[in-house]
Amino acid sequence: MKKILTLTLSLIFVLTATAQSSFVSTLAAKASKGATVYGTVECNGTPIEGVVVSDGVEVVKTDKKGVYNIASQKQTGYVFISIPSGYEALTEGADVVPQLWAVLAAESQTVERHDFNLKKVDNDNHVIVAVADIHLANKLNDVATFTNSFIPSLKAEIEQYKSAGIPVYTLCMGDSSFDTYWYDYLYDITNFRETLEDVAYPTQFFNTMGNHDNDGATPCDENTDWNASAKYRKAFGPTYYSFNLGRIHYIMLDDQIYHNEPRPDAKMGKGIVGSRNHTTALTRAQLDWLAKDLATVTDKNTPIVIGVHSPIFRYKDYMYAPVDCRLPAEQRDEFVALFKEFPTVHILSGHTHRNRCCYGRDDAAQPDIANFTEHTVAAVSGTRWHTSAFGGPQIAVTGEPAGCKIFKISDRDIKWYFKATEFSADTQFRCFDMNGVSDFYRTSGQMRVFLDHFPKRTDYSKDKFRDKVMIHVWDWANDWTIEVTENGTPLEVTRQKAENPQYVLSYEIPKRLWMFNLNSASSRKKIRHPHMFHVSPVSPTSTLEVTVTDCFGNKYHQTMERPKPFHLHMK
């Protein structure tokens, strides 16, 4: 578990963050007795009352004069505000990271002042861009692909909201960098921060850290988790914090405990001293702070949105209840109980590189999690930028496209949809004519070589797969529906776990055959996705009408003309 250390003056200077608030107020303020950190929160000279301020341990509010006082031991090295509704934290120049924190630069008992300036914004209606697993490492042309593909796609998608005067913000669920290669390619989490400026990222960027945002050069000891996050804290500030946008309370948490234990057989890059292993859990300090933060949300009907890296809740078999909690057993009840008074809690996570939506209400045996909905978001990087580097589409490990998730907030109402980088938002699924897939699997020499080396992977050349159509719905949830008709006649649709053939073609074959990596343990087993649906048409040449309806009643339609060939860039 992470120990929050009492930072020395020298260490704090090392961690000085470029996006910290350097604002100096002209408002009068005086430290109260016992306070070691104090200051003001204002909007262009007008004090703001009731703003929540924290050092990561204590939680206080500003008074009528906009003044706060904290009797802080400065364990975290920061003071930060929970941005109140109707305001935004400032940014400087090309920087997109909100200035909601300041580094505590004095000894623990020395009194210091830090002020914050906010601007008024009508954000009762706003949009959240949920991104995860960007994994920039300065390899595989990833920075250029991020710059020239994802960024233009995102800018085009959010322009409709910005042009209507709706504020847009980004929540990033970690793994923005790739600890394995920090020293091989001289690109770490601080370089990612610079890249956000270089690409003119189009929204404010609220980040949380993933396991790959830790410094793998950190030796394994009782303080590894804290020490390994030093570069992250320098770039992005606190590893946990909260803020309000409109009527929604947002909380960003670090649910990765980084160990970096030595292991002789572990894959290590240059400068890496351990196996980079980690566990999903929350530190004691975070849980204690979280209880205090939630206590400040007096209206318990306020929807809560939590950003973490690793999923907390997921279906046990990835399809249906029961729901598993991935926190340690001793933390599960405490975490859930903290939110028992809040009827609407959404968790945004990443880590798995695939879309998953898990409803706590689906598990009748666990009524205490009925208020939770978890959205695991597909990776911006897909398969860590491999498929695009190989000349293929940007897709993830399950074959769904790389992309992000868009949340539209109107007052307290929350709606969402998946936005694939290389597709419009109107496209939410892909159809495979399994006769075309079967023909390719049978005739492709590379595919036959691959299956010879990895016989446990699905061989779609077999007759049992022919005369069927497989439909991959990228962001399927259990309250969605799918309808398929052939010449006006409805077909029975069956949900099955299945391997996506386009993923095998775009990733596995070049990764294993082109790079002569035929002993990969990860490729020996099938990677089956639960968002696959099968129908058996009467004719192999008929045209199918496919309609997918999401939980909000939005309909996505495709007319599938058959036969449909299977190839690398099929739509």
C-alpha positions as CSV (number, residue, x, y, z in Angstrom):
1,M,0.0,0.0,0.0
2,K,1.1,3.5,-0.8
3,K,2.5,5.5,2.1
4,I,2.1,9.2,1.8
5,L,5.4,10.6,2.9
6,T,6.2,13.9,4.6
7,L,7.9,15.7,1.7
8,T,11.1,17.6,2.3
9,L,11.6,21.0,0.9
10,S,14.0,19.7,-1.7
11,L,11.7,17.0,-2.9
12,I,8.8,19.4,-3.2
13,F,10.8,21.7,-5.5
14,V,11.6,18.7,-7.7
15,L,7.9,18.0,-8.0
16,T,6.9,21.6,-9.0
17,A,4.2,21.2,-11.6
18,T,3.9,23.5,-14.6
19,A,0.1,23.7,-14.3
20,Q,-0.1,24.5,-10.7
21,S,-1.9,27.7,-9.7
22,S,0.6,30.6,-9.4
23,F,-2.2,33.2,-8.9
24,V,-1.6,35.8,-6.3
25,S,-4.8,37.4,-5.0
26,T,-5.2,41.0,-3.8
27,L,-7.9,39.9,-1.4
28,A,-7.1,40.2,2.3
29,A,-6.5,36.9,4.1
30,K,-4.9,35.8,7.3
31,A,-3.9,32.4,8.5
32,S,-6.0,31.2,11.5
33,K,-4.3,29.7,14.6
34,G,-2.8,26.3,13.8
35,A,-3.2,26.6,10.0
36,T,-0.1,25.9,7.9
37,V,-1.8,26.4,4.5
38,Y,-4.3,29.2,3.8
39,G,-5.4,31.4,0.9
40,T,-8.4,32.6,-1.1
41,V,-10.6,31.4,-3.9
42,E,-12.1,34.2,-6.1
43,C,-13.5,35.0,-9.5
44,N,-11.8,38.1,-10.8
45,G,-11.6,39.8,-7.4
46,T,-14.9,38.6,-6.0
47,P,-14.5,36.0,-3.2
48,I,-16.3,32.7,-3.6
49,E,-17.9,31.2,-0.5
50,G,-18.2,27.5,0.1
51,V,-15.5,26.2,-2.2
52,V,-14.1,22.9,-1.0
53,V,-10.3,22.9,-0.5
54,S,-8.1,20.0,0.5
55,D,-4.5,18.9,1.0
56,G,-5.5,15.3,0.3
57,V,-6.1,14.6,4.0
58,E,-8.1,17.5,5.4
59,V,-11.1,18.9,3.7
60,V,-12.4,22.5,4.4
61,K,-14.5,25.2,2.8
62,T,-13.9,28.9,2.1
63,D,-15.7,31.4,4.2
64,K,-17.7,34.5,3.1
65,K,-14.5,36.3,2.3
66,G,-13.3,33.4,0.1
67,V,-10.7,32.4,2.6
68,Y,-9.7,28.9,3.6
69,N,-7.4,27.6,6.4
70,I,-6.0,24.1,6.7
71,A,-4.0,22.7,9.6
72,S,-2.0,20.6,7.2
73,Q,1.0,18.3,7.8
74,K,1.6,18.6,4.0
75,Q,1.9,14.9,3.6
76,T,0.9,14.9,-0.1
77,G,2.8,18.1,-1.0
78,Y,-0.3,19.7,-2.6
79,V,-3.3,21.9,-1.8
80,F,-6.2,21.7,-4.3
81,I,-9.7,22.9,-4.8
82,S,-12.9,21.1,-5.8
83,I,-14.0,23.4,-8.6
84,P,-17.6,24.5,-7.7
85,S,-20.5,24.3,-10.1
86,G,-20.8,27.1,-12.6
87,Y,-17.0,27.7,-12.7
88,E,-13.9,26.5,-14.4
89,A,-10.3,26.5,-13.3
90,L,-8.0,28.6,-15.4
91,T,-5.4,27.3,-17.9
92,E,-2.4,29.1,-19.3
93,G,-1.6,29.5,-23.0
94,A,-1.6,26.2,-24.8
95,D,-1.9,24.3,-21.5
96,V,-5.1,22.3,-21.2
97,V,-4.6,21.0,-17.6
98,P,-6.8,23.0,-15.2
99,Q,-4.9,25.0,-12.5
100,L,-6.8,23.5,-9.6
101,W,-3.8,22.7,-7.4
102,A,-0.6,24.3,-5.9
103,V,2.5,22.7,-4.7
104,L,3.3,23.1,-1.0
105,A,6.8,24.4,-1.1
106,A,7.6,25.0,2.6
107,E,8.4,22.8,5.5
108,S,5.5,21.1,7.2
109,Q,5.1,23.7,10.1
110,T,5.8,26.8,8.0
111,V,2.7,28.8,7.1
112,E,2.2,29.4,3.3
113,R,-0.4,31.0,1.2
114,H,-1.9,29.7,-2.1
115,D,-4.7,31.5,-4.0
116,F,-7.0,30.3,-6.7
117,N,-8.8,32.2,-9.4
118,L,-11.8,30.8,-11.3
119,K,-14.0,32.0,-14.1
120,K,-17.8,31.8,-14.4
121,V,-19.1,29.3,-16.9
122,D,-22.7,28.0,-17.5
123,N,-21.9,24.3,-17.5
124,D,-25.2,22.8,-16.3
125,N,-25.2,21.3,-19.8
126,H,-21.8,20.0,-20.8
127,V,-20.1,17.1,-22.6
128,I,-17.5,14.8,-21.3
129,V,-15.0,13.0,-23.5
130,A,-13.9,9.8,-21.8
131,V,-10.5,8.6,-23.0
132,A,-8.2,5.8,-21.7
133,D,-5.1,4.0,-22.6
134,I,-3.5,6.5,-25.0
135,H,-0.2,4.7,-24.4
136,L,2.1,7.2,-26.2
137,A,5.7,5.9,-26.1
138,N,7.4,7.6,-29.1
139,K,7.4,4.3,-31.0
140,L,5.4,2.7,-33.8
141,N,4.7,6.3,-35.1
142,D,2.2,6.6,-32.2
143,V,2.6,10.3,-31.6
144,A,2.0,11.1,-35.3
145,T,-1.0,8.8,-35.4
146,F,-2.5,10.3,-32.3
147,T,-1.9,13.8,-33.8
148,N,-3.1,13.2,-37.3
149,S,-5.9,10.7,-36.6
150,F,-7.4,10.8,-33.2
151,I,-7.1,14.5,-32.6
152,P,-8.8,15.6,-35.9
153,S,-11.5,12.9,-35.3
154,L,-12.2,14.3,-31.8
155,K,-12.2,17.9,-32.9
156,A,-14.7,17.2,-35.6
157,E,-17.0,15.3,-33.2
158,I,-17.0,18.0,-30.4
159,E,-17.4,20.9,-32.8
160,Q,-21.1,20.4,-32.9
161,Y,-21.3,20.9,-29.1
162,K,-18.8,23.8,-29.0
163,S,-20.6,25.7,-31.8
164,A,-23.8,25.4,-29.8
165,G,-22.1,26.9,-26.8
166,I,-21.9,23.7,-24.8
167,P,-18.7,23.3,-22.7
168,V,-16.6,20.1,-23.4
169,Y,-14.2,18.5,-21.0
170,T,-12.0,15.4,-21.2
171,L,-11.6,12.8,-18.4
172,C,-8.6,10.5,-19.0
173,M,-8.6,7.2,-17.2
174,G,-4.9,6.7,-17.2
175,D,-2.1,4.9,-19.1
176,S,-1.4,8.0,-21.1
177,S,2.3,6.8,-21.3
178,F,4.0,3.4,-21.3
179,D,6.4,2.7,-18.4
180,T,8.1,-0.1,-20.2
181,Y,9.6,2.3,-22.8
182,W,10.2,5.5,-20.8
183,Y,13.9,5.1,-21.1
184,D,14.1,3.2,-24.3
185,Y,12.4,5.9,-26.3
186,L,12.9,8.9,-24.0
187,Y,9.2,9.6,-23.7
188,D,7.5,9.5,-20.3
189,I,4.4,11.0,-18.7
190,T,5.9,14.5,-18.7
191,N,6.4,14.2,-22.5
192,F,2.8,13.3,-22.8
193,R,1.8,16.5,-21.1
194,E,3.9,18.4,-23.6
195,T,2.2,16.5,-26.5
196,L,-1.2,17.7,-25.3
197,E,0.0,21.2,-25.8
198,D,1.7,20.4,-29.1
199,V,-1.4,19.0,-30.7
200,A,-3.6,21.8,-29.3
201,Y,-5.8,19.3,-27.5
202,P,-9.3,20.8,-27.8
203,T,-10.7,20.7,-24.2
204,Q,-9.6,21.0,-20.6
205,F,-7.9,17.7,-19.6
206,F,-8.7,16.1,-16.2
207,N,-6.3,13.1,-15.7
208,T,-5.9,10.2,-13.4
209,M,-3.0,7.8,-13.5
210,G,-2.8,4.2,-14.7
211,N,-0.4,1.5,-13.9
212,H,1.8,2.4,-16.9
213,D,2.1,6.0,-15.8
214,N,4.5,4.9,-13.0
215,D,8.3,5.1,-13.2
216,G,9.6,1.6,-13.6
217,A,13.1,2.8,-12.5
218,T,11.7,3.0,-8.9
219,P,13.2,0.2,-6.7
220,C,10.8,-2.0,-4.9
221,D,10.3,-1.1,-1.2
222,E,7.5,0.0,1.1
223,N,7.3,3.4,-0.6
224,T,7.4,2.2,-4.3
225,D,3.9,3.3,-5.2
226,W,4.4,6.8,-3.9
227,N,7.9,7.3,-5.3
228,A,7.0,5.8,-8.7
229,S,4.2,8.4,-9.2
230,A,6.7,11.4,-8.7
231,K,6.9,12.2,-12.4
232,Y,3.1,11.9,-12.8
233,R,2.6,14.3,-9.9
234,K,5.1,16.7,-11.5
235,A,3.1,16.7,-14.8
236,F,-0.5,16.4,-13.6
237,G,-0.6,17.2,-9.8
238,P,-2.6,15.2,-7.3
239,T,-3.3,11.6,-8.0
240,Y,-6.8,12.0,-6.5
241,Y,-9.1,15.0,-6.4
242,S,-12.7,16.1,-7.1
243,F,-14.5,18.9,-9.0
244,N,-18.0,19.9,-10.0
245,L,-19.3,20.5,-13.5
246,G,-22.9,21.7,-13.5
247,R,-25.0,19.5,-11.4
248,I,-22.5,16.6,-11.4
249,H,-19.8,15.8,-8.8
250,Y,-16.7,14.2,-10.4
251,I,-14.0,12.3,-8.5
252,M,-10.7,11.1,-9.9
253,L,-9.0,8.3,-8.0
254,D,-5.8,6.3,-8.3
255,D,-6.8,2.6,-8.0
256,Q,-3.4,1.2,-8.9
257,I,-0.9,0.1,-6.3
258,Y,2.4,-0.2,-8.1
259,H,4.9,-2.7,-6.7
260,N,7.6,-3.2,-9.4
261,E,8.8,-6.3,-7.7
262,P,12.0,-8.0,-9.1
263,R,11.3,-11.0,-11.3
264,P,14.1,-12.5,-13.4
265,D,11.7,-13.6,-16.2
266,A,10.0,-10.2,-16.5
267,K,10.2,-8.2,-19.6
268,M,12.2,-5.1,-18.8
269,G,13.1,-2.1,-20.9
270,K,16.1,0.1,-20.6
271,G,16.3,1.6,-17.1
272,I,13.4,-0.6,-15.7
273,V,14.4,-2.3,-12.4
274,G,11.4,-4.5,-11.8
275,S,8.4,-6.4,-13.2
276,R,6.1,-3.3,-13.2
277,N,3.5,-5.4,-11.4
278,H,0.5,-3.8,-9.7
279,T,-2.7,-4.5,-7.9
280,T,-6.2,-2.9,-8.1
281,A,-6.9,-1.2,-4.7
282,L,-7.3,2.2,-3.1
283,T,-4.9,3.5,-0.4
284,R,-6.1,4.2,3.1
285,A,-5.5,7.8,2.5
286,Q,-7.8,7.9,-0.5
287,L,-10.6,6.2,1.2
288,D,-10.4,8.5,4.2
289,W,-10.3,11.6,1.9
290,L,-13.1,10.2,-0.2
291,A,-15.4,10.0,2.8
292,K,-14.7,13.6,3.7
293,D,-15.1,14.8,0.1
294,L,-18.5,13.1,-0.3
295,A,-19.7,14.6,3.0
296,T,-19.4,18.0,1.3
297,V,-22.0,16.9,-1.3
298,T,-25.1,17.8,0.8
299,D,-27.6,17.1,-2.0
300,K,-27.5,13.4,-2.2
301,N,-29.5,13.3,-5.4
302,T,-26.4,14.7,-7.1
303,P,-25.1,12.2,-9.7
304,I,-21.5,11.1,-8.9
305,V,-19.0,10.3,-11.7
306,I,-15.8,8.5,-10.7
307,G,-12.7,8.2,-12.9
308,V,-10.3,5.3,-12.2
309,H,-7.9,3.3,-14.4
310,S,-8.7,-0.3,-13.6
311,P,-12.4,-1.4,-13.6
312,I,-13.9,-1.8,-10.2
313,F,-17.1,-3.7,-11.3
314,R,-17.5,-6.2,-14.1
315,Y,-19.8,-9.1,-15.0
316,K,-18.2,-12.4,-13.9
317,D,-18.4,-13.9,-17.4
318,Y,-18.4,-10.6,-19.2
319,M,-22.0,-11.1,-20.3
320,Y,-24.4,-11.3,-17.4
321,A,-24.6,-11.1,-13.6
322,P,-23.2,-11.9,-11.1
323,V,-21.1,-8.8,-10.8
324,D,-17.5,-9.0,-9.4
325,C,-15.8,-6.2,-7.5
326,R,-12.1,-6.1,-8.3
327,L,-11.2,-4.1,-5.1
328,P,-9.8,-6.2,-2.3
329,A,-12.5,-8.0,-0.3
330,E,-11.7,-5.9,2.8
331,Q,-12.3,-2.6,0.7
332,R,-15.4,-3.6,-1.2
333,D,-18.0,-3.0,1.5
334,E,-16.4,0.3,2.7
335,F,-16.2,1.7,-0.8
336,V,-19.8,0.8,-1.7
337,A,-21.1,2.1,1.7
338,L,-19.5,5.5,0.9
339,F,-22.0,5.9,-1.9
340,K,-25.1,4.4,-0.4
341,E,-26.9,7.7,-0.1
342,F,-26.3,8.6,-3.8
343,P,-28.8,7.0,-6.2
344,T,-26.8,7.5,-9.3
345,V,-23.1,6.6,-9.5
346,H,-21.2,6.2,-12.7
347,I,-17.6,4.8,-12.8
348,L,-15.4,5.4,-15.9
349,S,-12.5,3.1,-16.3
350,G,-10.0,1.8,-18.9
351,H,-7.1,-0.7,-18.6
352,T,-8.7,-3.5,-20.6
353,H,-8.7,-1.7,-24.0
354,R,-12.3,-2.7,-24.7
355,N,-15.8,-1.4,-24.2
356,R,-17.8,-2.9,-21.3
357,C,-20.9,-1.6,-19.5
358,C,-21.8,-3.2,-16.2
359,Y,-25.0,-2.4,-14.4
360,G,-24.9,-3.1,-10.6
361,R,-28.7,-3.4,-10.8
362,D,-28.4,-6.6,-12.8
363,D,-27.1,-8.5,-9.8
364,A,-30.1,-9.0,-7.5
365,A,-27.9,-10.7,-4.9
366,Q,-26.0,-7.5,-4.3
367,P,-28.7,-4.8,-3.8
368,D,-26.1,-2.4,-2.3
369,I,-24.5,-1.9,-5.8
370,A,-27.7,-1.2,-7.7
371,N,-26.8,2.5,-7.9
372,F,-23.5,1.8,-9.7
373,T,-23.0,1.7,-13.5
374,E,-19.5,1.2,-14.8
375,H,-18.3,2.2,-18.2
376,T,-15.1,0.6,-19.3
377,V,-13.8,2.6,-22.2
378,A,-12.0,1.2,-25.3
379,A,-8.4,2.4,-25.8
380,V,-7.5,5.4,-27.9
381,S,-4.4,3.4,-28.8
382,G,-6.4,0.3,-29.8
383,T,-3.7,-2.4,-29.6
384,R,-1.2,0.1,-28.3
385,W,-0.8,1.5,-31.9
386,H,0.3,-1.7,-33.4
387,T,-2.5,-2.3,-36.0
388,S,-2.1,1.2,-37.5
389,A,1.7,0.8,-37.6
390,F,1.1,-2.5,-39.5
391,G,-1.0,-0.6,-42.1
392,G,-4.4,-1.8,-40.8
393,P,-7.3,-0.2,-39.1
394,Q,-7.1,1.2,-35.6
395,I,-8.7,-1.6,-33.5
396,A,-8.4,-3.0,-30.1
397,V,-7.8,-6.5,-28.8
398,T,-11.3,-7.7,-29.2
399,G,-11.6,-6.2,-32.7
400,E,-13.6,-3.1,-31.8
401,P,-12.3,0.2,-33.1
402,A,-10.0,2.5,-31.2
403,G,-11.9,5.5,-29.9
404,C,-13.5,7.2,-26.9
405,K,-16.8,7.6,-25.2
406,I,-18.9,10.7,-25.2
407,F,-21.2,11.6,-22.3
408,K,-23.8,14.3,-22.8
409,I,-25.0,15.9,-19.6
410,S,-28.1,17.9,-19.4
411,D,-28.7,19.1,-15.8
412,R,-28.6,15.7,-14.0
413,D,-29.5,13.6,-17.0
414,I,-26.5,11.6,-18.4
415,K,-26.5,9.9,-21.9
416,W,-23.6,8.4,-23.7
417,Y,-22.3,6.9,-27.0
418,F,-19.1,5.4,-28.4
419,K,-17.1,7.4,-31.0
420,A,-14.7,5.3,-33.0
421,T,-11.7,7.2,-34.3
422,E,-12.2,6.1,-37.9
423,F,-16.0,6.1,-38.0
424,S,-18.8,8.6,-37.5
425,A,-20.8,8.3,-34.4
426,D,-23.7,6.9,-36.5
427,T,-21.7,3.7,-37.0
428,Q,-21.8,1.4,-33.9
429,F,-21.3,-2.1,-35.3
430,R,-19.7,-4.2,-38.1
431,C,-21.2,-7.1,-40.0
432,F,-19.2,-10.1,-41.2
433,D,-20.4,-12.5,-43.9
434,M,-18.9,-15.7,-42.5
435,N,-18.7,-17.2,-46.0
436,G,-16.3,-14.4,-46.9
437,V,-14.4,-14.9,-43.7
438,S,-14.3,-18.7,-44.2
439,D,-13.0,-18.3,-47.8
440,F,-10.2,-16.0,-46.6
441,Y,-9.2,-18.3,-43.7
442,R,-9.1,-21.2,-46.2
443,T,-7.1,-19.5,-49.0
444,S,-4.8,-17.2,-47.1
445,G,-1.3,-18.7,-46.8
446,Q,-0.4,-16.4,-43.9
447,M,-3.6,-17.4,-42.1
448,R,-2.9,-21.1,-42.5
449,V,0.7,-20.6,-41.2
450,F,-0.7,-18.7,-38.2
451,L,-3.2,-21.4,-37.4
452,D,-0.6,-24.1,-37.7
453,H,1.4,-22.4,-35.0
454,F,-1.6,-21.4,-32.9
455,P,-4.1,-24.3,-33.3
456,K,-6.3,-23.2,-30.4
457,R,-7.3,-20.0,-32.2
458,T,-10.7,-20.1,-34.1
459,D,-10.4,-21.6,-37.5
460,Y,-13.2,-19.9,-39.4
461,S,-12.5,-22.0,-42.5
462,K,-14.4,-24.9,-41.0
463,D,-17.9,-25.7,-42.5
464,K,-19.7,-25.1,-39.2
465,F,-19.1,-21.3,-39.6
466,R,-20.4,-21.0,-43.1
467,D,-23.7,-19.6,-44.2
468,K,-23.9,-17.4,-41.1
469,V,-23.5,-13.7,-40.4
470,M,-21.7,-12.3,-37.4
471,I,-22.4,-8.9,-36.0
472,H,-20.0,-7.1,-33.7
473,V,-21.7,-4.4,-31.7
474,W,-18.9,-2.3,-30.3
475,D,-20.5,-0.8,-27.2
476,W,-23.2,-3.4,-26.5
477,A,-25.0,-3.3,-23.1
478,N,-27.6,-5.6,-21.7
479,D,-30.4,-3.0,-22.3
480,W,-29.7,-2.8,-26.0
481,T,-31.6,-4.7,-28.7
482,I,-30.7,-6.0,-32.2
483,E,-33.0,-6.9,-35.0
484,V,-32.1,-8.6,-38.3
485,T,-34.4,-9.2,-41.2
486,E,-33.9,-11.1,-44.5
487,N,-36.3,-10.0,-47.2
488,G,-38.6,-8.6,-44.5
489,T,-38.5,-11.8,-42.5
490,P,-37.1,-11.5,-38.9
491,L,-34.1,-13.8,-38.2
492,E,-33.3,-15.3,-34.8
493,V,-30.4,-13.5,-33.3
494,T,-28.1,-15.4,-30.9
495,R,-25.5,-13.7,-28.7
496,Q,-22.2,-15.7,-28.5
497,K,-18.7,-15.1,-27.4
498,A,-16.6,-15.2,-30.5
499,E,-13.2,-14.2,-31.8
500,N,-13.1,-11.2,-34.1
501,P,-11.4,-12.3,-37.4
502,Q,-10.4,-8.7,-38.3
503,Y,-8.3,-8.5,-35.1
504,V,-6.5,-11.7,-36.0
505,L,-5.8,-10.4,-39.5
506,S,-4.7,-6.8,-38.5
507,Y,-2.7,-7.7,-35.3
508,E,-1.9,-11.3,-34.7
509,I,-0.6,-12.2,-38.2
510,P,1.8,-9.2,-38.6
511,K,2.8,-9.4,-34.9
512,R,3.6,-13.1,-35.0
513,L,4.5,-13.9,-38.6
514,W,6.1,-10.6,-39.8
515,M,8.1,-10.2,-36.6
516,F,8.9,-13.9,-36.3
517,N,7.3,-14.1,-32.9
518,L,5.8,-17.6,-33.1
519,N,6.2,-18.6,-29.5
520,S,3.9,-16.0,-28.0
521,A,2.0,-17.4,-25.0
522,S,-0.6,-14.7,-25.4
523,S,-1.6,-15.9,-28.9
524,R,-2.1,-19.5,-27.9
525,K,-5.7,-18.9,-26.6
526,K,-8.7,-17.5,-28.2
527,I,-9.7,-13.9,-27.4
528,R,-13.4,-14.1,-27.5
529,H,-15.6,-11.0,-27.2
530,P,-19.1,-11.1,-25.7
531,H,-20.5,-8.4,-28.0
532,M,-20.9,-10.8,-30.9
533,F,-24.2,-11.8,-32.5
534,H,-25.0,-14.6,-35.0
535,V,-27.8,-15.1,-37.5
536,S,-28.4,-17.8,-40.1
537,P,-29.9,-16.4,-43.3
538,V,-31.8,-18.7,-45.7
539,S,-29.8,-17.5,-48.7
540,P,-26.1,-16.8,-49.0
541,T,-26.7,-13.9,-51.3
542,S,-29.7,-12.2,-49.7
543,T,-29.6,-8.6,-48.4
544,L,-30.0,-8.2,-44.6
545,E,-31.3,-5.2,-42.7
546,V,-29.6,-4.8,-39.3
547,T,-30.9,-2.4,-36.7
548,V,-29.3,-2.0,-33.3
549,T,-31.1,0.1,-30.7
550,D,-29.2,1.5,-27.7
551,C,-30.6,2.1,-24.2
552,F,-31.8,5.6,-25.1
553,G,-33.8,4.5,-28.1
554,N,-31.2,5.6,-30.7
555,K,-31.3,3.3,-33.7
556,Y,-28.2,2.4,-35.8
557,H,-29.0,0.8,-39.1
558,Q,-27.0,-1.0,-41.8
559,T,-28.1,-2.6,-45.1
560,M,-25.8,-5.6,-45.5
561,E,-25.4,-6.7,-49.1
562,R,-24.1,-10.3,-49.5
563,P,-21.9,-11.8,-50.5
564,K,-19.6,-9.5,-48.5
565,P,-15.8,-10.1,-48.9
566,F,-13.6,-10.2,-45.8
567,H,-10.4,-8.1,-45.9
568,L,-8.2,-5.9,-43.8
569,H,-10.0,-2.6,-44.3
570,M,-13.5,-3.8,-44.5
571,K,-16.2,-1.6,-43.1
